[in-house]
Amino acid sequence: MRCMTAADLSQWKVSQPMTNSPSPAPDPAAAGWTALPVSGSPFVRELGQLWSRRDTDGDIQLGFVTNASHANLHGIIHGGVMLTFADYTIGAIGARLTGNPNAVTIDLNMQFLSSTQIGEFVAGSGRILRQTKSFLFLEGEMHGPDRQIAAFTGVWKTIKPLR
């Protein structure tokens, strides 16, 4: 078996990202969302402004507006961005529901159900399925303006405070 060369890979290159017709920028505040304080994590800050609200059942939702820096070569939002938001969403919801912010992700699984376009507002929600002394088992989902984008599950381990 031979290794692939750059010439082999060139057939998979996308010379120009797909273009999406521009739509008006979403206004989360006008839809009842509250801007969250800037995250202490430089990595999470790459998502941009994060938003929060409670849905009609009183459950916490988080959201963000995608932008061109989140796009892959195909002009849609990169799966890694969506995984980052999933991790933040159910981790933050788990921390809020338990009152314990000291937990780390040990497992995260995601099923991508639809692509996400540049400029879309993405909302995430989650819930605790089970809690033990040391672990949280959570599930969540992401929605775009008119469809479900992803479903995800994860396990968080509670830890002693770092400071």
C-alpha positions in Angstrom: 0.0 0.0 0.0 1.5 3.4 -1.0 1.0 6.7 0.9 -1.1 9.3 -0.6 0.7 12.3 -2.2 -0.3 15.9 -2.6 -1.3 15.1 -6.1 -3.7 12.5 -4.9 -5.2 14.9 -2.4 -5.6 17.8 -4.9 -8.7 16.2 -6.3 -10.4 16.8 -3.0 -9.5 20.5 -2.7 -12.2 23.0 -2.8 -10.9 25.9 -4.7 -13.6 28.3 -3.5 -16.1 27.9 -0.7 -19.7 27.5 -1.6 -21.5 30.8 -1.3 -24.6 31.2 0.8 -27.0 33.9 0.1 -26.7 36.5 2.8 -29.5 36.8 5.2 -30.2 39.5 7.7 -28.1 39.1 10.8 -30.0 37.6 13.7 -30.8 39.8 16.7 -30.9 37.4 19.7 -31.7 40.3 22.1 -34.8 41.1 20.2 -35.9 37.5 20.5 -35.5 37.5 24.3 -31.9 36.2 24.6 -29.5 37.7 27.2 -25.8 38.3 26.3 -23.6 36.2 28.6 -20.4 37.7 30.1 -17.3 36.9 28.1 -16.0 33.4 28.9 -12.7 33.1 30.8 -11.6 30.5 28.2 -9.8 31.9 25.2 -10.9 28.9 23.2 -14.6 29.3 23.9 -14.3 33.1 23.2 -13.6 32.0 19.5 -17.4 31.2 19.3 -18.1 34.9 19.7 -20.9 36.4 21.9 -22.8 33.7 23.7 -26.5 34.1 24.6 -28.8 32.6 27.2 -32.5 32.3 27.9 -35.1 30.0 29.4 -37.5 28.3 27.1 -41.2 28.0 27.7 -40.6 25.0 30.0 -38.1 27.0 32.0 -35.1 25.0 30.7 -31.8 26.8 30.0 -30.8 27.4 26.4 -27.6 28.8 25.1 -26.9 30.2 21.6 -24.5 32.0 19.3 -24.4 33.5 15.8 -22.1 31.7 13.4 -19.7 33.8 11.3 -17.3 33.4 8.4 -14.4 32.5 10.8 -16.4 29.4 11.8 -16.6 28.1 8.2 -14.9 25.1 6.6 -13.7 25.0 3.0 -17.2 24.1 1.9 -18.6 27.4 3.2 -20.6 25.8 6.0 -19.8 25.8 9.7 -17.0 23.5 10.7 -18.0 20.4 12.8 -15.3 21.3 15.3 -17.1 24.6 16.0 -20.3 22.7 16.6 -18.6 20.2 18.9 -17.1 23.1 20.9 -20.5 24.7 21.3 -22.0 21.3 22.3 -19.3 20.8 24.9 -19.8 24.3 26.3 -23.6 24.0 26.2 -24.1 20.8 28.2 -21.1 21.5 30.4 -22.5 24.9 31.4 -26.0 23.6 31.8 -24.7 20.7 34.0 -22.8 23.2 36.1 -25.9 25.5 36.5 -28.2 22.6 37.3 -25.9 21.0 39.9 -24.4 24.2 41.2 -20.9 22.7 40.7 -18.8 24.3 38.0 -15.9 21.9 38.6 -16.3 19.2 36.0 -14.4 18.2 32.9 -15.5 16.4 29.8 -14.5 12.8 29.6 -16.8 11.7 26.7 -18.7 13.6 24.1 -20.6 12.1 21.2 -22.4 14.1 18.5 -24.6 13.2 15.6 -24.7 15.9 12.9 -28.2 16.0 11.4 -28.0 19.1 9.2 -25.3 21.6 8.1 -25.1 25.1 9.6 -24.8 28.2 7.4 -22.7 31.3 8.0 -24.8 33.9 9.9 -27.3 31.5 11.4 -28.2 31.7 15.1 -27.7 28.3 16.7 -29.5 27.4 20.0 -28.4 24.5 22.2 -30.2 22.9 25.1 -29.4 20.0 27.4 -30.4 18.0 30.4 -28.9 15.7 33.0 -29.8 12.1 32.5 -28.1 10.8 35.5 -25.8 12.1 38.3 -23.5 10.1 40.6 -21.1 11.3 43.2 -18.4 11.8 40.5 -20.1 11.8 37.2 -22.8 13.7 35.2 -24.4 12.0 32.2 -26.0 14.6 29.9 -27.7 14.9 26.6 -28.5 17.9 24.4 -29.5 19.1 21.0 -28.8 22.1 18.7 -31.3 23.8 16.5 -31.0 26.4 13.7 -33.8 28.7 12.8 -36.0 26.0 11.2 -34.5 22.6 11.9 -32.6 20.4 14.3 -28.8 20.5 13.6 -27.4 18.0 16.0 -27.9 15.7 18.9 -25.2 15.0 21.5 -24.5 13.1 24.7 -21.6 13.4 27.1 -20.1 12.4 30.4 -18.5 14.9 32.8 -16.4 14.0 35.8 -16.6 16.3 38.8 -13.2 17.4 40.1 -11.8 19.4 43.0 -11.5 23.1 42.3 -8.3 24.0 40.6 -7.6 27.0 42.8 
